[in-house]
Structures are given as structure tokens and as C-alpha cells.
Amino acid sequence: MYAHKRNTDIDSWNEEMITPKLFIEKLRAEGVDFYTGVPDSLLKNVCAYITDNVDERHNIIAANEGGAVALAAGYHLATGKVGCVYMQNSGEGNAVNPLASLTDKEVYHIPVLLLIGWRGRPGVHDEPQHVKQGKITTGLLNVMGINYEVLSKEEAQATKQIEKAMCCIRETGDAYALVIEKDTFDSYILQNTVKNDYSMSREEAIRIVAASLPSNAVIVSTTGMISRELFEYRTARGQGHERDFLTVGSMGHASQIALGIALHHPERKVYCFDGDGASIMHMGNMAIVGSKHPENYVHVIFNNGAHDSVGGQPTVGHEIDLVEIAHAMHYDHAECVWTPEQLKEALDDMFTQGLQLIEIRVKKGNRKDLGRPTTTPIQNKEALMEFLKK
Ligand SMILES: Cc1ncc(C[n+]2csc(CCOP(=O)(O)OP(=O)(O)O)c2C)c(N)n1
């Protein structure tokens, strides 16, 4: 394995990095040929390399990290081989259940190699939602009895760590984790980008929907760029942020936060701004929305068929029919649009009562100078709660 000297960033010119290609080749040499997981920004380069170079039967982008652990378990049952599960540390929570009740040695004792991106590592500046998770990342592994090492950025050391991890897995049959810090992997640009001919950007769609809402409406927006773009929209219009709950963590749960608000504020429209990746991550949540059936709820899914916020790896968002799913889950009205004109027309209809879903097919990508919320999560919560009292 080779490590590269970075020469693009003067402040860290002497830091080393591992090339994704050689990391994956080393794993292959150790017998690892099956990958599954949910992409992460810190693992963006290695996830992109896997997406481009591992066939679809051997790399499955899972709905959520728990599903990925279970898929790797199934792969082991079928082949006797060890699967590799990649995830951001935010996904450890989703993975805890199958790690403790499926792969654990006190249950089925199924080996698995975990690659965990360590956002919010103590001492490294990161967004508020990553700080807590960063503090408990290795503690969670300790409490589950999972051996781990922080992967070195230095080639010889990293090579030895992979050998040690695989040797440990072979000898014990236990799960083992390699925890990956920021800037461990050298750049790799995804070649197999999702084919998507839609022309409207997510940001344009967000602007159109946000501009159409009644003044007492509330928006609960999902993790990643959607919340950042909504925040910037309010700032650009000189509006406050009190109507918006920006769900910076808890990917896949925005629709339930919105449900909790909608059921207890029937006098207001509540909009959930969801992503395809996020809604698929916990799709069962839609069944609960449908069953509780708030008449003041509008579920808006900005569907770019990708985990755009963390590197653009594909989701199954463009392979499934969200409108049919919404109908099956007893939403009153659901439609799919992909042009600004269609969207504006659909929004006019939204002012009638009933549980509604609007799927907006959008292109991938975001503005390069997109900022981040400047309010803290607690300020966001307090402002929204005040707004709801009015
Ligand atoms: C449980 C969990 N897993 C992974 C992540 C990392 N992550 C942040 S945003 C994102 C992609 C979201 O995709 P989507 O909902 O389709 O929205 P898009 O970014 O495409 O607008 C991922 C995987 C996370 N925050 N939480």
C-alpha cells in the first residue's frame, strides 16, 4: 500500500494519506470481497472507489447501517466469508441492535469488518451534531466488546493494521472495527455517477416550496444539504429561522418529528422536507404518518437518487415509486413533479386539506459556497418552540 504526501493544502503538507485503491486491494488480498453500508463524507473517497470498482452484487448501499450489518451477516451465512460494512459514526446507533443481537459472540457469532468514519473526533473541529457522536464513537465499540484500531494514515502501519484486523477476525470470529479519521484517504472522484436528467436543482425546488407556505407553517427539514439550503434561503430573504426545525442529525427521522408537531398543532400546516436517502433509511416512518393521518401534513421528498450530501453515491430513490408507496400508506394525495411549473401547480393544490406527499425529482449537486447554519441546535429548538406558542 502506498501513502501520498498531500501537496494541495499548505497547512498539512506533511500529512500522509492512503490511496483508496490500495486500501481496497489490501482488503481483497485478505479475502474481503463484499461491501455494504451507508456512505459517509470522511469515507467519501473510499466509498466512491468501491462504488466504481466493486460489482453491484458485492457492494450494496444499504437503507441504513443496521441493515448493512445484517446484509454482511447474510453474506457470511451464504459464503463463510467476512463482509465489510462502511458507515459514518452517526450510523453506529442504527448498527447497535444487529451488532449486539445478531453478530455478537453471545448470539450467532458472525464475523464482520466495520469501517467507521470518525466525525467529531475530540480535538477536531466539527458541526454540533457530530461532537457528541465523536465523543462516544470508541466507547460504544468498547461497551459492545468490539475490538478496534484507529487506522493510521501511514502506509506501512495501515497495512499491518489491516492484517491484524483480519487475523483477529479469523482467529476469534468476532466483529472488528477500523475507525477512520478525517483525511485518511487520498482523493478519488466517483466515475459511476447516478444518471439523472432532471434540470431543477434541489435549492431551486426548496426556494419554490418555502416561498409558497402560509406564514404560520412549520418546516422540519432533514440532515445534510437540504437543511443548509433552507437556512440560506431564509437568510437571503432576511427572514428569521424560527419556522424551521433543521434536523442536523437523526437521519431519516425528520418525518416523525414533523408528525409529532402536526398531531399537536392541527391548526398549522407542517411540512417535512425529506431526502430520498433519508426517507429510505427509515421508510417505515411513512407508514406511521399514514396511519396517524394528520390532515395538516405535507411530506416533500427532494429526490436526486443519491446521497448527495456525502459524495453522491446512489440510493434506490429513482428505482422506486414514492407516489405509489405514499398511496399504499394511506396518504390522501401524492404526486411526482420535476419542473418548476409542475411544482408550483402541485403546491397550489396543497392548500386543500389532507395528508399529502410531493416527490420532486431534482438534479444532483449544490452550490460550492453553501454555508452552514449559524444558529446552534438549542437556539433552533427554542426559537421554534416560541414560534409554535404564537
Ligand atoms: C445515521 C446516519 N448515517 C449516515 C449519515 C451521513 N449522511 C449525512 S447526509 C447523508 C445523505 C442524505 O441523502 P439524502 O437524504 O438523499 O439527501 P441529499 O444529501 O441527497 O440531499 C448521509 C448518508 C448520517 N448523518 N446519519
The ligand as an SDF file (V2000), in Angstrom:
LIG
                    3D

 26 27  0  0  0  0  0  0  0  0999 V2000
  -27.4350    7.5220   10.5460 C   0  0  0  0  0  0  0  0  0  0  0  0
  -26.6340    8.3310    9.5890 C   0  0  0  0  0  0  0  0  0  0  0  0
  -25.9880    7.6890    8.5900 N   0  0  0  0  0  0  0  0  0  0  0  0
  -25.2490    8.4020    7.6910 C   0  0  0  0  0  0  0  0  0  0  0  0
  -25.1610    9.7550    7.7900 C   0  0  0  0  0  0  0  0  0  0  0  0
  -24.3190   10.5680    6.8230 C   0  0  0  0  0  0  0  0  0  0  0  0
  -25.1650   11.3440    5.9110 N   0  0  0  0  0  0  0  0  0  0  0  0
  -25.4560   12.6460    6.0910 C   0  0  0  0  0  0  0  0  0  0  0  0
  -26.4030   13.2950    4.9010 S   0  0  0  0  0  0  0  0  0  0  0  0
  -26.4290   11.8130    4.0610 C   0  0  0  0  0  0  0  0  0  0  0  0
  -27.0920   11.6680    2.7270 C   0  0  0  0  0  0  0  0  0  0  0  0
  -28.5070   12.1050    2.7210 C   0  0  0  0  0  0  0  0  0  0  0  0
  -29.0540   11.7510    1.4670 O   0  0  0  0  0  0  0  0  0  0  0  0
  -30.4810   12.2600    1.0770 P   0  0  0  0  0  0  0  0  0  0  0  0
  -31.4240   12.1390    2.1980 O   0  0  0  0  0  0  0  0  0  0  0  0
  -30.8650   11.5970   -0.2020 O   0  0  0  0  0  0  0  0  0  0  0  0
  -30.2730   13.8260    0.8340 O   0  0  0  0  0  0  0  0  0  0  0  0
  -29.2670   14.5510   -0.2050 P   0  0  0  0  0  0  0  0  0  0  0  0
  -27.9810   14.6900    0.5230 O   0  0  0  0  0  0  0  0  0  0  0  0
  -29.1900   13.7210   -1.4350 O   0  0  0  0  0  0  0  0  0  0  0  0
  -29.9550   15.8560   -0.4520 O   0  0  0  0  0  0  0  0  0  0  0  0
  -25.7160   10.8300    4.7550 C   0  0  0  0  0  0  0  0  0  0  0  0
  -25.5500    9.4290    4.3070 C   0  0  0  0  0  0  0  0  0  0  0  0
  -25.8570   10.3760    8.8560 C   0  0  0  0  0  0  0  0  0  0  0  0
  -25.8430   11.7060    9.0450 N   0  0  0  0  0  0  0  0  0  0  0  0
  -26.5660    9.6460    9.7270 N   0  0  0  0  0  0  0  0  0  0  0  0
  1  2  1  0
  2  3  1  0
  2 26  2  0
  3  4  2  0
  4  5  1  0
  5  6  1  0
  5 24  2  0
  6  7  1  0
  7  8  2  0
  7 22  1  0
  8  9  1  0
  9 10  1  0
 10 11  1  0
 10 22  2  0
 11 12  1  0
 12 13  1  0
 13 14  1  0
 14 15  2  0
 14 16  1  0
 14 17  1  0
 17 18  1  0
 18 19  2  0
 18 20  1  0
 18 21  1  0
 22 23  1  0
 24 25  1  0
 24 26  1  0
M  CHG  1   7   1
M  END
$$$$
